[in-house]
């Protein structure tokens, strides 16, 4: 369940680290920085994009993956120690934004009909 108080608290924490925009989606909240979709708030927890390059960082913190009924998603929960440190949180946001950029740079532009 998503509570307004937790969303407000997490958005304030995120915005102390980087300028972040949000949008409600599918019962959660999508997170954007510089136009990049980099994370979600779900069940009052913060998850940021992760991939093979960043997974070892999260593995060392026992950061849980975001798991939906269809299986795990490429996002990792941000642990309290990182949430409490705006510099480290900003670095994690930067990592997640870079993942989005790498993934989207590989996409070919759509051809018009």
N, C-alpha and C positions, 0 to 999 in steps of 0.2 A: 504494500500500500504506500502511496505517495502522500506525504503530509505537506501542506503549504509552509509550515514552519521549517521543516528540514530543507525544502527547496530554497527558501529564502536564505537560510544559513549557508548552504553550500554555494549558492550564487554569490553571496557576499565574500565568501572565502576565495572562490575562483577569481572574482573581480579584483581582489587585493593582489593577486599574482599576475593576471593578464586581463585585458578588456574582453569580456565574454558576453555573447548574446545567447538567448535561449528561446526555445519554441516547444510548446506542448506537443507530444506525439505518442500515440499508441499507449496511453496510460502512464507515460514517463515524460521526461524532458530531454530534448536534444540540445546539445551544446555546440556553439560555433565561436571561432576566433579567426579574425581576418578572412571571413567567408568560408573557412574550412570546418566541416563537421568532424569534431574530434572526440566527443564523449556523450555520455548519457547519465541522467539521474534516474534510478529505478529502485523502488522499495526503499527510498530514503538513503541510498548509497550512491557514491560517485564512481563511475567506470570511465576509463579513458582508453582510446584505441591502442592496440598493441599488435605486434607482429613478431616474426622470427628474430629480428634485430633487438627488439626491446623486451621480449619475454624473459631473458635471463635476469634483467634488472628486477622485474616483478617476481620471478621465482625466488630470488634471494630474500624477498620480503614476505613470502607466503601470501601474496596478493591473489585473491580468488578470481577466477574468470567469471564473466557475466554469462549465466546459463539460462537459456529460455527453454520452453518445452521441446523445441526441435533440436536442442543441443547447445553446446558452448559457442559463444560469439567471440570475435577477435577484440575483446575489451577486457581490461583488468581493473579490479576494485582498487581504489586509492586508500591505502592504510592510514590510520589516524596520525602517525608520525609525519607523514608527508603532508597531510592536510594542515597540520599545525605549523608548517614551515613554508611561507609564501615563496621563498626563493626556490626551494626544491619542487614545490607544486608548479611554479612557472616553468621549470625545466621539463616537467612531465607533460605539461600542456604543449610546450614546444615540440617535444618528441611525438606526441599524438598528431599535431598539426602536420608535421613533416611526413608522417605515415600517410595521411590523407593526400598530401601533395604528390608524393611518390606514386601512389596508386592512381591518382587522377591524371598524372602526366603520361601514364602508359596508355590511357584510353585514347582511341582514335576519334577525331571529330565526326559527328554524324553528317552524312551527305543529305542534302535537300532532295525532295522528290520532284 
